[in-house]
Amino acid sequence: MIVDLHSHCHLPEHWGHEHEDHWESAYGGEPYPVVTPASFDEVMTEGGIDVAVTFGLAASQAGVRTPNDYVDEFVQATTTPTIAFTSIDPLDGDWRDQLEDAIARGFAGIKLYPVLSLFDPVDPAFDDFYRIATENGLVLLWHMGATPSPIGRLSVSQPLVVDEVARRHPDLKQVMAHMGHPWQRDTNTVLRKNRNVYADVSGVPSRPMDAFFALVNAQEWHTVDKLLFGSDYPLWTPAEALANLRSIAEFRAGNLPFVTAETVETIIHQDTLTLLGLPDPRKTRA
């Protein structure tokens, strides 16, 4: 089974002006694409994806917002077995209401974007947020690492912040997106230490040399079993993401260590649903 843990369903208007102002120049000048349930199903089928997880974004100070009802309607319209995550900015005064609504809708996780929403994950003020997520079995999926936006705050997007959250909330399931790029080495250290912290590899193969070192490091630190496949669709289709990831196992540099095909296939076929305690939508749709 292949689970795509990292896909986006939000529309260009959910970005406000942020993508147009700060992101398009970093991604070839292209506007953010429109994702529909039909286009989503097409690429998931093409990539051989059995289960997908999808979500929007929330960063209020940047004017970025994907409503829960939009994600809910999108997932209901897909034929792909799909799990919905909400997106919440914990700085919002009504975050409790947003979270209660997501729980009532049966959403299984929360996408967090500290680098753009500018909240500090280690601030004890957010402990109640983490406690409620833990009590309801919700998975936190963090955008970790870089951003092209000049308003972003990189200091709150470093993988070590997740270590502190995990230290205080050891039962909370957490996933660091993009292996915390460009701090993948720190990510592997955090994974090794914390039993309920994982990372997805979405976007990682797009920078092949970084990916090579990140995955060799994962082999040496024995964290491959903590790495989960994600495509980051629509930036890459699942088929593209899988091909890019598999290509990293073809690199050789003399007699230096290399990424094994076994490592790559382990990541691709990881039992993500069981590891994160996520529901299997294939059963609920049967």
C-alpha positions in Angstrom: 0.0 0.0 0.0 1.2 3.5 -0.7 -0.1 6.4 1.4 0.5 10.0 0.2 0.6 11.8 3.4 1.2 15.3 2.0 -1.2 16.8 -0.6 -2.9 20.1 -0.9 -6.5 20.8 -1.9 -6.7 24.6 -1.4 -7.6 27.1 -4.1 -5.5 30.0 -5.3 -7.8 32.5 -3.5 -7.1 30.8 -0.1 -3.6 32.2 -0.4 -4.8 35.8 -0.3 -2.0 37.9 -1.9 0.8 35.8 -0.2 1.5 33.4 -3.1 1.4 36.1 -5.8 3.6 38.5 -3.8 6.2 36.2 -2.4 6.0 32.7 -3.9 5.5 32.9 -7.7 9.0 34.2 -8.4 10.5 31.3 -6.5 8.4 28.8 -8.5 9.0 29.9 -12.0 6.5 32.8 -12.0 3.6 30.4 -12.3 0.3 31.2 -10.4 -0.9 28.6 -7.9 -2.8 25.9 -9.8 -6.4 25.1 -9.3 -6.9 21.6 -7.7 -10.3 19.9 -8.2 -11.5 16.6 -6.9 -11.3 15.3 -10.5 -7.7 16.4 -11.0 -6.8 15.1 -7.6 -8.3 11.7 -8.4 -6.5 11.6 -11.7 -3.0 12.1 -10.3 -3.6 9.8 -7.3 -4.7 7.0 -9.6 -1.8 7.6 -12.0 0.6 7.4 -9.1 -0.8 4.2 -7.7 -1.8 5.9 -4.4 -4.1 3.8 -2.2 -4.8 6.5 0.4 -4.2 10.2 0.4 -4.1 12.9 3.1 -5.1 16.4 2.0 -5.4 19.8 3.6 -5.2 23.5 3.1 -3.2 26.3 4.8 -3.7 28.7 7.7 -1.6 31.7 8.5 -3.8 34.6 9.5 -1.2 37.4 9.6 -0.3 36.5 6.0 -4.0 36.5 4.9 -3.8 32.7 4.2 -6.9 30.6 5.1 -8.6 27.4 3.9 -12.0 26.8 5.6 -12.9 23.5 7.1 -16.0 23.3 5.0 -14.1 23.6 1.8 -11.7 20.7 2.7 -14.7 18.6 3.9 -16.6 19.1 0.7 -13.5 18.4 -1.4 -12.7 15.1 0.3 -16.3 14.0 0.0 -16.2 14.7 -3.7 -13.1 12.5 -4.4 -13.2 8.9 -5.4 -9.7 8.4 -3.9 -9.8 7.2 -0.3 -8.8 10.5 1.3 -8.3 11.6 4.9 -8.9 15.3 5.7 -6.7 17.4 7.9 -7.7 20.8 9.1 -5.4 23.8 9.0 -5.3 26.0 12.0 -3.3 29.1 13.1 -3.1 28.7 16.9 -2.8 32.5 17.2 -6.4 32.9 16.1 -8.7 33.8 18.9 -11.2 31.2 17.8 -8.8 28.3 17.4 -10.9 26.3 19.8 -14.0 26.7 17.7 -12.1 25.8 14.6 -10.7 22.7 16.2 -14.0 21.6 17.6 -15.5 22.0 14.2 -12.8 19.9 12.6 -13.2 17.1 15.2 -17.0 17.1 14.7 -16.3 16.7 10.9 -14.1 13.7 11.6 -10.8 15.3 10.5 -7.9 13.3 11.6 -5.1 15.8 11.9 -4.0 19.4 11.8 -1.6 21.1 9.4 0.5 23.8 11.1 2.5 26.5 9.4 4.6 28.3 12.1 7.1 29.8 9.6 4.3 31.9 8.0 1.8 32.2 10.8 4.7 33.4 13.0 3.7 31.5 16.2 6.5 29.9 18.3 5.7 26.2 18.8 7.7 26.0 22.0 5.7 28.7 23.8 3.8 27.1 26.7 0.8 29.2 25.7 0.1 26.5 23.1 0.2 23.5 25.5 -3.6 23.5 25.7 -3.8 23.2 21.9 -1.4 20.3 22.0 -3.2 18.6 24.9 -6.6 18.8 23.1 -5.0 17.4 19.9 -3.5 14.5 21.9 -6.7 13.7 23.7 -8.6 13.5 20.4 -5.9 11.4 18.6 -5.2 14.1 16.1 -1.9 14.1 14.1 0.1 17.3 13.9 1.7 17.8 10.5 4.2 20.7 10.7 5.5 22.6 7.8 9.2 22.5 8.8 12.0 24.3 7.2 12.4 26.9 4.5 10.0 29.4 2.9 10.6 31.8 0.0 8.4 34.4 1.8 10.4 37.3 3.2 7.8 37.7 6.0 8.5 34.1 7.2 10.2 33.4 10.5 12.7 30.6 10.1 13.6 30.4 13.7 10.2 28.8 14.5 10.6 26.4 11.6 13.6 24.5 12.8 13.1 20.8 13.6 14.4 21.2 17.1 11.2 23.1 18.1 9.3 19.8 17.5 11.7 18.1 19.9 10.6 20.5 22.7 6.9 19.9 21.9 7.5 16.2 22.0 9.3 16.4 25.3 6.3 18.0 26.9 3.7 16.0 25.0 5.3 12.6 24.3 2.0 10.9 23.3 1.2 13.5 20.6 1.7 12.1 17.1 3.7 14.6 15.1 5.1 14.7 11.5 7.7 17.1 10.3 7.1 17.9 6.6 9.9 18.0 4.0 12.2 16.4 6.5 12.6 19.9 7.9 14.6 21.0 4.8 17.4 22.2 4.9 17.9 20.9 8.4 17.3 17.2 7.6 20.2 16.1 9.8 18.6 17.8 12.8 15.3 16.1 11.8 16.9 12.6 11.9 18.2 13.4 15.4 14.8 14.4 16.6 13.2 11.3 15.0 15.7 9.0 16.7 14.9 10.5 20.1 11.1 10.8 20.1 9.0 7.7 19.6 5.9 9.5 18.3 7.6 11.9 15.9 7.9 11.2 12.2 8.9 13.1 9.0 7.6 13.1 5.5 9.8 13.3 2.5 7.6 15.6 0.4 9.7 17.9 -1.7 12.9 16.4 -0.5 14.0 14.8 -3.9 13.6 18.2 -5.7 17.0 19.0 -4.3 18.8 15.8 -5.1 22.1 16.4 -3.3 20.3 17.4 -0.1 18.1 14.3 -0.5 21.1 12.1 -1.0 22.7 13.3 2.3 19.4 13.3 4.2 18.6 9.7 3.4 22.2 8.4 3.9 22.0 10.1 7.3 18.7 8.4 8.0 20.3 5.0 7.3 23.2 5.8 9.6 20.9 7.0 12.4 18.4 4.2 11.8 15.5 6.5 11.3 14.3 5.2 7.9 11.3 3.6 9.7 10.2 7.1 10.7 10.1 8.5 7.2 6.8 8.7 5.3 6.0 9.3 1.7 4.3 12.5 0.6 4.1 14.1 -2.8 3.4 17.8 -2.0 0.8 17.8 -4.8 0.2 20.0 -6.7 3.8 21.1 -6.7 4.6 17.5 -7.8 2.2 14.7 -8.8 2.6 11.5 -6.9 4.1 9.8 -9.9 6.7 12.6 -10.2 7.5 12.4 -6.5 7.9 8.7 -6.6 10.1 8.8 -9.6 12.2 11.6 -8.1 12.6 9.7 -4.8 13.6 6.4 -6.5 16.2 8.3 -8.6 18.1 9.2 -5.4 18.9 5.5 -5.0 20.8 5.5 -8.3 23.5 8.0 -7.0 27.0 6.7 -6.5 30.0 8.7 -5.3 33.0 6.3 -5.5 33.2 4.1 -2.4 31.1 6.4 -0.2 27.8 5.3 1.4 24.7 5.5 -0.8 21.0 5.4 -0.5 19.8 1.9 -1.0 16.7 0.9 -3.0 15.5 -0.9 0.1 15.5 2.5 2.0 13.5 4.1 -0.7 10.9 1.3 -1.0 10.6 1.2 2.8 9.6 4.9 2.8 7.2 4.5 -0.1 5.4 1.5 1.4 5.6 2.6 5.0 2.5 1.6 7.1 1.7 5.2 7.6 -1.9 4.7 8.8 -0.9 2.3 11.6 2.1 4.4 12.6 0.1 7.6 13.0 -3.1 5.9 14.2 -5.0 7.3 11.2 -8.4 5.8 10.0 -8.4 3.8 6.8 -10.9 5.6 4.5 -11.1 2.5 2.3 -13.1 0.8 5.1 -15.5 3.7 5.7 -16.2 4.0 2.0 -16.7 0.3 1.4 
